Amino acid sequence: MTPEELSAARDRIVPDVAAGGLRVLFCGINPSLTTAATGHHFAHPGNRFWPVLHRSGFTPRQLRPSEQAELLDLGLGITNVVARATARADELDAEEFRRGGAALKAKVERLAPQWLAVVGITAYRAAFGEPRARIGPQERTVGGARVWALPNPSGLNAHWTVQTMAEEYARLRDAVPAGRPAGRPVADPAATD
């Protein structure tokens, strides 16, 4: 990616990979400029989402960001708390997180996943006003889905290695009913709001 391509991706909205009745809807903080420029979630080369998803047992092999649609066959999807792309998450303010949390709740009510997995404890805390939340299953539900806060797979999150993140993601995988959903879910055209 050239600096010009990345700059042009600022504030772009990336469509969700989502459908009704998913087992887990993974929720990032917001799209990176690389994600916005490519149209593929967790596309930045330093992001560890795809290796962690595989090592934790959610996927049979490590998918590339360009293969993100294959998640739907596994009953998995991706969305974000805040839809607009930025170079860094610290460009988002508290009000954007609160609005994003409200929009996410409505989306989860519509899509009805079994679990909402927020990848980034800080984003979860800000979006849902839970300043003491910790990594792991949460007491609350969002839009009817159970909630699990996961470590942020960004390469900037040096507190977690690929292995320790995979272990935490595997805890969620173990809590999710086994097997694929009955048939491929039908994509929701409103899932990108």
PAKOLMI-523016 format. One record per residue: residue number from 0; x, y, z of N, C-alpha, C, O in turn. Coordinates in nm, 3 decimals. Atoms other than C-alpha are relative to their C-alpha. Layout:
(NUM; (X; Y; Z); (X; Y; Z); (X; Y; Z); (X; Y; Z))
...
END
This chain:
(0; (0.084; -0.119; 0.000); (0.000; 0.000; 0.000); (0.088; 0.125; 0.000); (0.187; 0.135; 0.073))
(1; (-0.073; -0.127; 0.002); (0.123; 0.345; -0.084); (-0.058; 0.091; 0.109); (-0.171; 0.072; 0.152))
(2; (0.054; -0.097; -0.097); (0.089; 0.631; 0.166); (-0.125; 0.070; -0.053); (-0.216; 0.101; 0.025))
(3; (0.117; -0.066; 0.059); (-0.159; 0.790; -0.074); (-0.124; -0.090; 0.010); (-0.233; -0.043; 0.042))
(4; (0.112; 0.095; -0.010); (-0.377; 0.475; -0.083); (-0.051; -0.009; 0.144); (-0.172; -0.012; 0.168))
(5; (0.041; 0.007; -0.140); (-0.376; 0.456; 0.296); (-0.071; 0.128; 0.042); (-0.173; 0.123; 0.110))
(6; (0.063; -0.128; -0.035); (-0.457; 0.826; 0.332); (-0.141; 0.010; -0.058); (-0.231; 0.061; 0.007))
(7; (0.132; -0.004; 0.064); (-0.748; 0.790; 0.089); (-0.101; -0.090; 0.070); (-0.221; -0.072; 0.054))
(8; (0.089; 0.094; -0.070); (-0.889; 0.510; 0.307); (-0.054; 0.056; 0.132); (-0.145; -0.002; 0.191))
(9; (0.044; -0.059; -0.127); (-0.932; 0.737; 0.612); (-0.151; 0.027; -0.003); (-0.204; 0.080; -0.100))
(10; (0.144; -0.019; -0.020); (-1.294; 0.745; 0.738); (-0.088; -0.090; -0.086); (-0.210; -0.080; -0.080))
(11; (0.077; 0.093; 0.082); (-1.398; 0.474; 0.490); (-0.069; -0.102; 0.091); (-0.018; -0.136; 0.198))
(12; (0.076; 0.104; -0.071); (-1.658; 0.221; 0.610); (0.027; -0.133; -0.069); (0.018; -0.143; -0.192))
(13; (-0.027; 0.133; 0.054); (-1.573; -0.147; 0.566); (-0.122; -0.088; 0.029); (-0.164; -0.097; 0.145))
(14; (0.117; 0.085; -0.025); (-1.870; -0.384; 0.520); (0.033; -0.113; 0.098); (0.141; -0.171; 0.096))
(15; (-0.013; 0.112; -0.093); (-1.921; -0.638; 0.795); (0.004; -0.132; -0.076); (-0.042; -0.142; -0.190))
(16; (0.013; 0.138; 0.043); (-1.875; -1.008; 0.740); (-0.099; -0.057; 0.102); (-0.058; -0.102; 0.209))
(17; (0.101; 0.035; -0.100); (-2.201; -1.097; 0.910); (-0.124; -0.057; -0.065); (-0.153; -0.032; -0.182))
(18; (0.123; 0.062; 0.044); (-2.520; -1.293; 0.880); (-0.081; -0.032; 0.125); (-0.029; -0.026; 0.236))
(19; (0.084; 0.037; -0.113); (-2.809; -1.395; 1.100); (0.038; -0.136; 0.056); (0.077; -0.226; -0.018))
(20; (-0.016; 0.129; -0.066); (-2.767; -1.674; 1.354); (0.142; -0.052; 0.013); (0.162; -0.173; 0.020))
(21; (-0.139; 0.044; -0.014); (-2.388; -1.682; 1.384); (0.026; -0.059; 0.138); (-0.044; -0.028; 0.234))
(22; (-0.047; 0.050; -0.129); (-2.213; -1.875; 1.659); (0.072; 0.111; 0.075); (0.046; 0.134; 0.193))
(23; (-0.076; -0.110; -0.060); (-1.972; -1.585; 1.725); (0.012; 0.114; -0.100); (0.049; 0.093; -0.215))
(24; (-0.025; -0.121; 0.076); (-1.967; -1.230; 1.594); (0.118; 0.070; 0.067); (0.104; 0.125; 0.176))
(25; (-0.119; -0.068; -0.052); (-1.613; -1.095; 1.647); (-0.013; 0.148; -0.030); (-0.053; 0.187; -0.140))
(26; (0.017; -0.144; 0.014); (-1.609; -0.721; 1.700); (0.131; 0.071; 0.029); (0.178; 0.072; 0.143))
(27; (-0.121; -0.078; -0.017); (-1.298; -0.513; 1.642); (-0.031; 0.139; 0.052); (-0.147; 0.176; 0.070))
(28; (0.017; -0.138; -0.047); (-1.242; -0.159; 1.765); (-0.053; 0.085; -0.114); (-0.163; 0.140; -0.106))
(29; (0.040; -0.068; 0.123); (-1.256; 0.005; 1.421); (0.099; -0.042; -0.109); (0.207; -0.091; -0.077))
(30; (-0.090; 0.044; 0.108); (-1.102; -0.064; 1.078); (0.128; 0.083; -0.004); (0.127; 0.204; 0.018))
(31; (-0.126; -0.070; 0.025); (-0.739; 0.022; 1.020); (-0.005; 0.056; -0.142); (-0.094; 0.023; -0.219))
(32; (-0.006; -0.052; 0.137); (-0.643; 0.215; 0.709); (0.030; -0.111; -0.100); (-0.019; -0.108; -0.212))
(33; (-0.028; 0.114; 0.088); (-0.505; -0.109; 0.562); (-0.127; -0.079; -0.026); (-0.154; -0.118; -0.140))
(34; (0.128; 0.069; 0.017); (-0.839; -0.280; 0.624); (-0.090; 0.077; -0.094); (-0.152; 0.019; -0.183))
(35; (0.087; -0.082; 0.085); (-1.024; 0.010; 0.464); (0.049; 0.002; -0.144); (-0.032; -0.001; -0.237))
(36; (-0.054; -0.003; 0.136); (-0.791; 0.019; 0.164); (-0.020; -0.132; -0.073); (-0.041; -0.134; -0.194))
(37; (0.014; 0.131; 0.064); (-0.819; -0.357; 0.101); (-0.144; -0.051; 0.002); (-0.183; -0.133; -0.081))
(38; (0.135; 0.052; -0.017); (-1.178; -0.411; 0.217); (-0.004; -0.130; 0.078); (-0.107; -0.196; 0.083))
(39; (-0.009; 0.125; -0.076); (-1.060; -0.703; 0.432); (0.035; 0.029; 0.145); (0.131; 0.100; 0.174))
(40; (-0.020; -0.023; -0.143); (-1.084; -0.705; 0.811); (0.132; -0.057; 0.049); (0.180; -0.159; 0.001))
(41; (-0.126; 0.042; -0.064); (-0.769; -0.736; 1.023); (0.108; -0.023; -0.105); (0.183; -0.121; -0.097))
(42; (-0.091; 0.018; 0.113); (-0.561; -0.688; 0.705); (0.140; 0.054; 0.024); (0.232; 0.020; -0.051))
(43; (-0.135; -0.053; -0.023); (-0.266; -0.500; 0.855); (0.096; -0.116; 0.025); (0.063; -0.206; 0.102))
(44; (-0.093; 0.114; -0.015); (0.039; -0.730; 0.832); (0.039; -0.029; 0.145); (0.071; -0.144; 0.178))
(45; (-0.035; 0.022; -0.141); (0.111; -0.682; 1.205); (-0.114; -0.050; 0.086); (-0.094; -0.084; 0.202))
(46; (0.114; 0.046; -0.079); (-0.238; -0.783; 1.313); (0.001; -0.151; 0.009); (0.025; -0.220; -0.090))
(47; (-0.013; 0.144; -0.025); (-0.249; -1.130; 1.466); (-0.134; -0.073; 0.006); (-0.138; -0.189; 0.047))
(48; (0.132; 0.060; -0.009); (-0.623; -1.199; 1.440); (-0.008; -0.135; -0.072); (-0.053; -0.233; -0.014))
(49; (0.015; 0.122; 0.080); (-0.602; -1.461; 1.163); (0.083; -0.116; 0.055); (0.031; -0.228; 0.063))
(50; (-0.074; 0.111; -0.062); (-0.318; -1.668; 1.319); (-0.062; -0.043; 0.133); (-0.066; -0.163; 0.163))
(51; (0.060; 0.033; -0.130); (-0.486; -1.649; 1.661); (-0.130; -0.077; -0.020); (-0.156; -0.174; 0.051))
(52; (0.127; 0.069; 0.027); (-0.824; -1.753; 1.518); (0.026; -0.147; -0.035); (-0.046; -0.236; 0.010))
(53; (-0.033; 0.138; 0.036); (-0.662; -2.061; 1.366); (0.059; -0.078; 0.118); (0.014; -0.188; 0.147))
(54; (-0.064; 0.071; -0.112); (-0.442; -2.154; 1.663); (-0.098; -0.031; 0.113); (-0.079; -0.127; 0.187))
(55; (0.099; 0.023; -0.105); (-0.741; -2.127; 1.894); (-0.101; -0.108; -0.038); (-0.180; -0.152; 0.046))
(56; (0.089; 0.106; 0.045); (-0.929; -2.384; 1.685); (-0.129; 0.047; -0.064); (-0.216; -0.036; -0.093))
(57; (0.121; -0.049; 0.066); (-1.195; -2.158; 1.533); (-0.001; -0.031; -0.149); (-0.108; -0.052; -0.207))
(58; (-0.008; 0.029; 0.143); (-1.071; -2.222; 1.178); (0.090; -0.121; -0.024); (0.187; -0.140; 0.049))
(59; (-0.078; 0.121; 0.025); (-0.933; -2.545; 1.027); (0.139; 0.029; -0.056); (0.228; -0.056; -0.050))
(60; (-0.130; -0.044; 0.050); (-0.645; -2.353; 0.867); (0.005; 0.151; 0.017); (-0.097; 0.215; 0.042))
(61; (-0.010; -0.145; -0.013); (-0.510; -2.000; 0.885); (-0.051; 0.066; -0.127); (0.007; 0.050; -0.234))
(62; (0.057; -0.073; 0.113); (-0.725; -1.787; 0.659); (0.078; 0.128; -0.024); (0.136; 0.185; 0.068))
(63; (-0.054; -0.131; 0.034); (-0.593; -1.483; 0.477); (-0.115; 0.100; 0.013); (-0.231; 0.062; 0.001))
(64; (0.108; -0.099; -0.007); (-0.786; -1.157; 0.522); (-0.092; -0.003; -0.122); (-0.213; 0.018; -0.109))
(65; (0.081; 0.004; 0.122); (-0.905; -1.191; 0.161); (-0.097; -0.118; -0.002); (-0.187; -0.123; -0.086))
(66; (0.089; 0.116; -0.010); (-1.074; -1.520; 0.261); (-0.104; 0.016; 0.111); (-0.164; -0.082; 0.154))
(67; (0.086; -0.025; -0.116); (-1.284; -1.356; 0.534); (-0.142; -0.053; -0.018); (-0.205; -0.089; 0.082))
(68; (0.137; 0.049; 0.021); (-1.615; -1.465; 0.375); (-0.015; -0.146; 0.039); (-0.126; -0.191; 0.067))
(69; (0.005; 0.141; -0.041); (-1.525; -1.828; 0.458); (-0.042; -0.015; 0.146); (-0.085; -0.123; 0.188))
(70; (0.042; 0.006; -0.141); (-1.595; -1.743; 0.822); (-0.148; -0.032; 0.012); (-0.190; -0.101; 0.106))
(71; (0.145; 0.021; -0.009); (-1.968; -1.746; 0.750); (-0.035; -0.148; -0.001); (-0.128; -0.190; 0.068))
(72; (0.025; 0.145; 0.003); (-1.954; -2.119; 0.669); (0.031; -0.066; 0.133); (-0.018; -0.176; 0.162))
(73; (-0.037; 0.052; -0.132); (-1.806; -2.171; 1.016); (-0.088; 0.059; 0.110); (-0.068; 0.031; 0.228))
(74; (0.087; -0.063; -0.098); (-2.078; -1.966; 1.185); (0.064; 0.116; 0.072); (0.027; 0.148; 0.185))
(75; (-0.074; -0.111; -0.059); (-1.841; -1.675; 1.250); (-0.016; 0.124; -0.086); (-0.042; 0.114; -0.206))
(76; (0.009; -0.124; 0.075); (-1.850; -1.310; 1.150); (0.087; 0.107; 0.063); (0.145; 0.087; 0.170))
(77; (-0.082; -0.113; -0.047); (-1.674; -0.975; 1.192); (-0.077; 0.130; -0.018); (-0.140; 0.153; -0.121))
(78; (0.052; -0.137; 0.004); (-1.796; -0.624; 1.272); (0.097; 0.086; 0.080); (0.204; 0.040; 0.120))
(79; (-0.082; -0.092; -0.080); (-1.654; -0.321; 1.456); (-0.088; 0.084; 0.091); (-0.206; 0.105; 0.062))
(80; (0.073; -0.091; -0.089); (-1.757; -0.099; 1.747); (-0.023; 0.131; -0.074); (-0.136; 0.182; -0.076))
(81; (0.009; -0.124; 0.077); (-1.685; 0.212; 1.538); (0.029; -0.037; -0.146); (0.128; -0.104; -0.175))
(82; (-0.010; 0.044; 0.140); (-1.731; 0.175; 1.163); (0.107; 0.071; -0.082); (0.158; 0.013; -0.178))
(83; (-0.091; -0.076; 0.086); (-1.497; 0.445; 1.031); (0.146; -0.038; 0.022); (0.188; -0.066; 0.134))
(84; (-0.142; 0.036; -0.003); (-1.134; 0.372; 0.948); (0.086; 0.117; 0.047); (0.064; 0.232; 0.009))
(85; (-0.098; -0.098; -0.047); (-0.853; 0.555; 1.126); (0.138; -0.065; 0.000); (0.150; -0.188; -0.010))
(86; (-0.136; 0.053; -0.008); (-0.476; 0.519; 1.144); (0.024; -0.066; 0.135); (0.096; -0.165; 0.144))
(87; (-0.018; 0.053; -0.136); (-0.494; 0.457; 1.521); (-0.133; 0.010; 0.075); (-0.213; 0.100; 0.050))
(88; (0.124; 0.000; -0.079); (-0.773; 0.373; 1.764); (-0.010; 0.122; 0.091); (-0.120; 0.164; 0.126))
(89; (0.008; -0.116; -0.088); (-0.676; 0.670; 1.982); (-0.051; 0.126; -0.071); (-0.063; 0.232; -0.010))
(90; (0.064; -0.111; 0.072); (-0.821; 0.895; 1.709); (-0.151; 0.003; 0.024); (-0.219; 0.097; -0.017))
(91; (0.144; 0.008; -0.031); (-1.167; 0.789; 1.831); (-0.023; 0.060; 0.138); (0.059; 0.044; 0.228))
(92; (0.029; -0.058; -0.132); (-1.331; 0.977; 2.116); (-0.107; -0.082; 0.072); (-0.168; -0.172; 0.015))
(93; (0.093; 0.077; -0.084); (-1.552; 0.852; 2.398); (-0.141; 0.000; -0.057); (-0.211; -0.101; -0.048))
(94; (0.134; -0.007; 0.057); (-1.870; 0.970; 2.226); (-0.015; -0.095; -0.119); (-0.119; -0.158; -0.135))
(95; (0.005; 0.095; 0.112); (-1.787; 0.768; 1.912); (-0.014; -0.142; 0.051); (-0.087; -0.223; -0.006))
(96; (0.011; 0.134; -0.058); (-1.741; 0.460; 2.130); (-0.141; -0.023; 0.055); (-0.197; -0.131; 0.036))
(97; (0.137; 0.017; -0.053); (-2.077; 0.519; 2.305); (-0.101; -0.018; -0.113); (-0.186; -0.106; -0.106))
(98; (0.090; 0.014; 0.116); (-2.258; 0.570; 1.973); (0.022; -0.135; -0.068); (-0.073; -0.202; -0.109))
(99; (-0.031; 0.129; 0.060); (-2.079; 0.267; 1.833); (-0.058; -0.115; 0.081); (-0.106; -0.213; 0.024))
(100; (0.058; 0.103; -0.086); (-2.189; 0.060; 2.133); (-0.150; -0.013; -0.020); (-0.203; -0.124; -0.024))
(101; (0.145; 0.003; 0.024); (-2.553; 0.158; 2.075); (-0.032; -0.062; -0.136); (-0.125; -0.141; -0.148))
(102; (0.021; 0.057; 0.133); (-2.529; 0.075; 1.703); (0.031; -0.149; 0.000); (-0.039; -0.228; -0.064))
(103; (-0.036; 0.141; -0.009); (-2.359; -0.255; 1.785); (-0.111; -0.080; 0.068); (-0.144; -0.190; 0.024))
(104; (0.110; 0.068; -0.069); (-2.637; -0.347; 2.027); (-0.116; -0.025; -0.096); (-0.172; -0.135; -0.099))
(105; (0.109; 0.015; 0.096); (-2.899; -0.286; 1.756); (0.035; -0.105; -0.106); (-0.051; -0.184; -0.146))
(106; (-0.044; 0.098; 0.100); (-2.695; -0.490; 1.505); (-0.009; -0.141; 0.056); (-0.055; -0.233; -0.011))
(107; (0.003; 0.132; -0.063); (-2.661; -0.780; 1.749); (-0.145; -0.046; 0.021); (-0.175; -0.164; 0.003))
(108; (0.143; 0.037; -0.012); (-3.037; -0.772; 1.819); (-0.053; -0.051; -0.132); (-0.129; -0.148; -0.135))
(109; (0.048; 0.037; 0.134); (-3.101; -0.796; 1.444); (0.061; -0.133; -0.047); (-0.010; -0.216; -0.103))
(110; (-0.069; 0.117; 0.052); (-2.840; -1.066; 1.368); (-0.009; -0.122; 0.092); (0.005; -0.236; 0.047))
(111; (0.016; 0.107; -0.099); (-2.887; -1.272; 1.688); (0.112; -0.104; 0.003); (0.084; -0.224; -0.005))
(112; (-0.106; 0.100; -0.019); (-2.543; -1.432; 1.722); (-0.011; -0.058; 0.142); (-0.070; 0.004; 0.230))
(113; (-0.002; 0.057; -0.135); (-2.494; -1.664; 2.020); (0.094; 0.079; 0.090); (0.062; 0.105; 0.205))
(114; (-0.102; -0.073; -0.075); (-2.182; -1.475; 2.132); (0.044; 0.124; -0.078); (0.055; 0.120; -0.200))
(115; (-0.067; -0.118; 0.052); (-2.046; -1.125; 2.074); (0.138; 0.000; 0.065); (0.148; 0.006; 0.188))
(116; (-0.138; 0.002; -0.051); (-1.665; -1.135; 2.110); (0.068; 0.131; -0.037); (0.104; 0.153; -0.152))
(117; (-0.061; -0.131; 0.023); (-1.519; -0.786; 2.149); (0.151; -0.016; 0.014); (0.200; -0.051; 0.121))
(118; (-0.145; 0.017; -0.002); (-1.150; -0.791; 2.057); (0.065; 0.133; 0.036); (0.098; 0.214; -0.051))
(119; (-0.059; -0.121; -0.054); (-1.008; -0.518; 2.275); (-0.077; 0.042; 0.124); (-0.188; 0.095; 0.115))
(120; (0.069; -0.030; -0.127); (-1.095; -0.470; 2.641); (-0.026; 0.149; 0.015); (-0.129; 0.188; 0.070))
(121; (0.021; -0.144; -0.011); (-1.052; -0.093; 2.620); (-0.121; 0.044; -0.081); (-0.199; 0.127; -0.035))
(122; (0.117; -0.033; 0.083); (-1.306; -0.071; 2.338); (-0.128; -0.047; 0.068); (-0.228; 0.024; 0.068))
(123; (0.119; 0.051; -0.069); (-1.549; -0.288; 2.532); (-0.036; 0.093; 0.116); (-0.152; 0.130; 0.132))
(124; (0.024; -0.088; -0.115); (-1.511; -0.071; 2.843); (-0.063; 0.132; -0.043); (-0.160; 0.178; 0.017))
(125; (0.048; -0.129; 0.047); (-1.565; 0.251; 2.648); (-0.137; -0.008; -0.064); (-0.222; 0.078; -0.039))
(126; (0.127; 0.012; 0.072); (-1.854; 0.129; 2.431); (-0.117; -0.030; 0.093); (-0.229; 0.012; 0.067))
(127; (0.110; 0.045; -0.084); (-2.054; -0.019; 2.716); (0.006; 0.052; 0.144); (-0.067; 0.004; 0.230))
(128; (-0.007; -0.061; -0.132); (-1.954; 0.192; 3.017); (0.032; -0.099; 0.110); (-0.026; -0.095; 0.218))
(129; (-0.041; 0.104; -0.096); (-1.787; -0.101; 3.195); (0.148; 0.019; 0.033); (0.231; -0.060; -0.011))
(130; (-0.142; -0.031; -0.021); (-1.461; 0.053; 3.327); (0.080; -0.108; 0.073); (0.203; -0.109; 0.065))
(131; (-0.072; 0.105; -0.074); (-1.376; -0.249; 3.544); (-0.002; -0.136; -0.069); (0.044; -0.235; -0.013))
(132; (0.008; 0.127; 0.073); (-1.438; -0.517; 3.282); (0.139; -0.059; -0.018); (0.237; 0.013; -0.033))
(133; (-0.124; 0.075; 0.019); (-1.169; -0.782; 3.246); (-0.016; -0.092; -0.121); (-0.127; -0.118; -0.166))
(134; (0.003; 0.098; 0.108); (-1.076; -1.021; 2.966); (-0.077; -0.123; 0.047); (-0.061; -0.168; 0.160))
(135; (0.076; 0.121; -0.031); (-1.313; -1.317; 2.956); (-0.149; 0.023; -0.016); (-0.191; 0.126; -0.068))
(136; (0.146; -0.014; 0.013); (-1.689; -1.377; 2.971); (-0.049; 0.113; 0.089); (0.003; 0.135; 0.199))
(137; (0.055; -0.114; -0.072); (-1.894; -1.080; 3.084); (-0.136; -0.039; 0.061); (-0.202; -0.131; 0.014))
(138; (0.129; 0.024; -0.065); (-2.197; -1.072; 3.314); (-0.115; 0.043; -0.091); (-0.219; -0.024; -0.096))
(139; (0.108; -0.058; 0.080); (-2.403; -0.861; 3.073); (-0.016; -0.072; -0.133); (0.072; -0.146; -0.178))
(140; (0.021; 0.040; 0.138); (-2.554; -0.951; 2.741); (-0.012; 0.129; -0.082); (-0.042; 0.235; -0.027))
(141; (0.018; -0.113; 0.091); (-2.562; -0.719; 2.440); (-0.092; -0.047; -0.111); (-0.061; -0.140; -0.185))
(142; (0.095; 0.035; 0.104); (-2.863; -0.736; 2.214); (-0.046; -0.145; 0.006); (-0.087; -0.201; -0.095))
(143; (0.042; 0.138; -0.018); (-2.946; -1.079; 2.356); (0.113; -0.101; -0.011); (0.092; -0.219; 0.017))
(144; (-0.115; 0.091; 0.014); (-2.599; -1.228; 2.290); (0.086; 0.004; 0.126); (0.102; 0.109; 0.189))
(145; (-0.100; 0.003; -0.106); (-2.358; -1.341; 2.556); (0.125; 0.071; -0.051); (0.148; 0.078; -0.171))
(146; (-0.114; -0.083; 0.038); (-2.040; -1.133; 2.559); (0.129; -0.055; 0.060); (0.133; -0.096; 0.176))
(147; (-0.134; 0.039; -0.044); (-1.672; -1.227; 2.581); (0.095; 0.111; -0.045); (0.097; 0.145; -0.163))
(148; (-0.103; -0.098; 0.035); (-1.398; -0.963; 2.592); (0.131; -0.074; -0.023); (0.177; -0.150; 0.063))
(149; (-0.124; 0.067; 0.040); (-1.084; -1.082; 2.414); (0.113; 0.101; -0.013); (0.088; 0.220; -0.030))
(150; (-0.112; -0.091; 0.023); (-0.734; -0.937; 2.385); (-0.001; 0.053; -0.143); (-0.040; -0.016; -0.237))
(151; (-0.012; -0.063; 0.130); (-0.679; -0.699; 2.098); (0.115; -0.065; -0.077); (0.227; -0.069; -0.025))
(152; (-0.106; 0.069; 0.074); (-0.482; -0.884; 1.825); (0.098; 0.093; -0.071); (0.187; 0.046; -0.141))
(153; (-0.093; -0.094; 0.063); (-0.307; -0.567; 1.708); (0.143; -0.033; 0.040); (0.170; -0.074; 0.153))
(154; (-0.141; 0.020; -0.031); (0.068; -0.602; 1.685); (0.051; 0.098; 0.104); (0.157; 0.076; 0.163))
(155; (-0.040; -0.098; -0.102); (0.085; -0.298; 1.915); (-0.030; -0.049; 0.141); (0.021; 0.008; 0.238))
(156; (0.036; 0.055; -0.131); (-0.062; -0.505; 2.201); (0.108; -0.098; 0.044); (0.093; -0.220; 0.028))
(157; (-0.116; 0.082; -0.036); (0.270; -0.633; 2.336); (-0.022; -0.083; 0.126); (0.059; -0.171; 0.156))
(158; (0.027; 0.077; -0.123); (0.113; -0.768; 2.658); (-0.040; -0.144; -0.031); (-0.030; -0.231; 0.056))
(159; (0.048; 0.133; 0.039); (-0.020; -1.070; 2.468); (0.080; -0.052; -0.119); (0.102; 0.020; -0.216))
(160; (-0.065; 0.066; 0.113); (0.167; -1.313; 2.245); (-0.107; -0.071; -0.082); (-0.222; -0.083; -0.040))
(161; (0.094; 0.078; 0.081); (0.003; -1.510; 1.965); (-0.047; -0.121; 0.081); (-0.166; -0.153; 0.081))
(162; (0.036; 0.120; -0.077); (0.010; -1.816; 2.192); (-0.095; 0.032; 0.116); (-0.194; -0.038; 0.135))
(163; (0.088; -0.031; -0.113); (-0.144; -1.648; 2.499); (-0.136; 0.050; -0.048); (-0.238; 0.024; 0.015))
(164; (0.129; -0.041; 0.056); (-0.410; -1.484; 2.283); (-0.078; -0.122; -0.048); (-0.198; -0.133; -0.024))
(165; (0.067; 0.121; 0.050); (-0.487; -1.819; 2.117); (-0.060; -0.079; 0.115); (-0.168; -0.137; 0.101))
(166; (0.054; 0.070; -0.116); (-0.534; -1.972; 2.462); (-0.128; 0.067; 0.049); (-0.224; -0.001; 0.086))
(167; (0.121; -0.071; -0.044); (-0.786; -1.701; 2.556); (-0.113; -0.016; -0.101); (-0.228; -0.037; -0.062))
(168; (0.101; 0.021; 0.103); (-0.969; -1.728; 2.224); (-0.054; -0.143; 0.007); (-0.173; -0.166; -0.017))
(169; (0.043; 0.140; -0.012); (-0.979; -2.107; 2.275); (-0.097; -0.018; 0.117); (-0.185; -0.104; 0.112))
(170; (0.097; 0.006; -0.110); (-1.158; -2.051; 2.608); (-0.140; 0.036; -0.051); (-0.238; -0.028; -0.014))
(171; (0.128; -0.036; 0.061); (-1.434; -1.877; 2.411); (-0.047; -0.114; -0.090); (-0.163; -0.155; -0.082))
(172; (0.039; 0.108; 0.091); (-1.431; -2.151; 2.145); (-0.059; -0.117; 0.078); (-0.157; -0.177; 0.035))
(173; (0.051; 0.110; -0.083); (-1.482; -2.411; 2.422); (-0.138; 0.030; 0.057); (-0.214; -0.063; 0.087))
(174; (0.130; -0.039; -0.055); (-1.784; -2.214; 2.550); (-0.110; 0.004; -0.106); (-0.229; 0.003; -0.073))
(175; (0.095; -0.008; 0.111); (-1.949; -2.197; 2.206); (-0.045; -0.141; -0.036); (0.038; -0.231; -0.047))
(176; (0.047; 0.132; 0.041); (-2.170; -2.491; 2.109); (0.077; -0.050; -0.123); (0.102; 0.026; -0.217))
(177; (-0.080; 0.059; 0.106); (-1.976; -2.726; 1.883); (-0.078; -0.010; -0.130); (-0.201; -0.006; -0.131))
(178; (0.061; 0.022; 0.130); (-2.041; -2.770; 1.514); (-0.036; 0.128; -0.070); (-0.034; 0.237; -0.011))
(179; (0.039; -0.114; 0.082); (-2.150; -2.543; 1.238); (-0.149; 0.025; 0.019); (-0.223; -0.066; 0.057))
(180; (0.144; -0.027; -0.006); (-2.487; -2.370; 1.237); (-0.072; -0.081; -0.107); (-0.011; -0.126; -0.204))
(181; (0.081; 0.076; 0.096); (-2.766; -2.545; 1.052); (-0.007; 0.080; -0.130); (-0.076; 0.182; -0.136))
(182; (-0.001; -0.070; 0.128); (-2.702; -2.441; 0.692); (0.076; 0.130; 0.009); (0.101; 0.182; 0.118))
(183; (-0.071; -0.128; 0.003); (-2.517; -2.130; 0.583); (-0.097; 0.112; 0.031); (-0.204; 0.119; -0.029))
(184; (0.089; -0.112; -0.030); (-2.667; -1.817; 0.738); (-0.018; 0.089; -0.123); (0.071; 0.099; -0.207))
(185; (0.026; -0.093; 0.108); (-2.824; -1.572; 0.499); (0.056; 0.136; 0.039); (0.027; 0.186; 0.148))
(186; (-0.061; -0.129; -0.029); (-2.629; -1.247; 0.480); (-0.108; 0.105; 0.022); (-0.211; 0.105; -0.046))
(187; (0.093; -0.107; -0.031); (-2.805; -0.947; 0.628); (0.046; 0.127; -0.073); (0.153; 0.180; -0.041))
(188; (-0.045; -0.118; 0.074); (-2.791; -0.651; 0.385); (0.014; 0.123; 0.088); (0.083; 0.217; 0.049))
(189; (-0.009; -0.115; -0.089); (-2.831; -0.411; 0.678); (0.118; -0.013; 0.096); (0.134; 0.071; 0.185))
(190; (-0.108; 0.028; -0.096); (-2.522; -0.554; 0.855); (0.115; 0.098; -0.010); (0.209; 0.088; 0.069))
(191; (-0.111; -0.093; 0.013); (-2.298; -0.270; 0.741); (-0.026; 0.136; 0.062); (0.054; 0.227; 0.041))
(192; (0.028; -0.133; -0.054); (-2.459; 0.015; 0.931); (0.078; 0.030; 0.124); (0.064; 0.138; 0.181))
END
